[in-house]
Structure formats: C-alpha cells, structure tokens
Amino acid sequence: MAKQKYYVVWRGVEPGIYDSWRDCQAQTKGYEGAMYKSFGSRAEAEQAYADSPYDYIGRKAAQKTAAPTVDWETEVQLNALAVDAACSGNPGPMEYRGVYLLTRQEVFHYGPVQGTNNIGEFLAIVHALALIDQKGLSMTVYSDSRTAISWVRQKRCKTKLPRTPQTESLFQLIARAEQWLRTHDYATPVVKWETERWGEVPADFGRK
C-alpha cells in the first residue's frame, strides 16, 4: 500500500493542506502560478504551510512550476497520451499512468510496485504504445523522461535495479515490454515533454 501523502497548496484555488493528490490537483490544475508540494506527514505539511514555499521548493523550482513559458495547449498535439511515473525513494514504491490530453482523463494506471522512476517512465511509454497499437489509433505519446525515451528507442530497459524476489514480477513486466518493442513496428511519435517551456506534464503525480 502506498504511503499516505499530504499536499500543501500555497497558491491555488483554495490554499491549504490536502490528504489526496486528487484534492490537491483540483486546487492547482489550470491555476496560473500554482505552488504546491507533497510531504510524508501531517506535521511536516502544517509546518511547511506556515512557512514560505520558497523554503521547500526553491525559487528556481517555484518559478519553473508557477510560470511555464507558454500555454502548452497551443503547442502540443491534444489527441495524445501523456505519461509519467512517480517513485517514493529510488528504488521504492513506483507507479505510472497515462492521461489523454484532450480531456485530462486518466486512461491507465499501474502500481505501486517496488521499482525505480526510470523503469516506470519506460513502462509507461511502452504501455501507451501498446494500447494505441491495440486499438488502431493514431496519436502522439509525450514523456518528460529523456532516459526512458532513449531506452524505448533502443528497445531495452537499461536499469541497474537488482533482480530479487521482491522485484521479480517487475522484471517479468520489463521483459514483456522489451519483447513488445522488438516484435512490433509502430508509427506513434514519442515526443519529449518540454517541462521548462510547458510546465509539468499533465500525467504528473505532483510529488516533487
């Protein structure tokens, strides 16, 4: 079971402390200049909320989160899947998901399982590619991970995570993903999500 997170919203529709990503997202998604961060305990969140957000996310990070250079909806393909992964620790409980950009609807979600963020990013891209191929669709896949995009192009997950009984099921999933890449030709563009220009990818879990 994923560890409980608490989300501090310093700047949003209604600033405060929220105990679910869904509630935090409701206060920040689409809000220009939104500033927020997750914490592992209620006490940490309450202390952070009482302090300046710059004490926790840094002025550079806050500026990056709060002020994308442009509105991404004017520059990206909206008929697309955006993917992202989150990991509590490295390695640690990892999960990934895909979001349809036009509606912001979550299309798929996997985890949490013991793994790393890069593995999750890789699997998320392959999951999206396989889903698009299975349904005969034509769309783009966006990922903010250069590493994962590179692994997909090489058709190999180059993780250094030890293969243990705890991670065996994950490695079996990796093997299936690599096998899919080797046996399928796909025309789906896999495009780098330009975070500094567009802000966080819409599939982001908000756990920075």
Summary of the structure (lengths in Angstrom):
residues: 208
radius of gyration: 17.5
end to end distance: 19.7
largest distance: 53.9
contacts: 640
relative contact order: 0.16
helix: 38%
strand: 24%
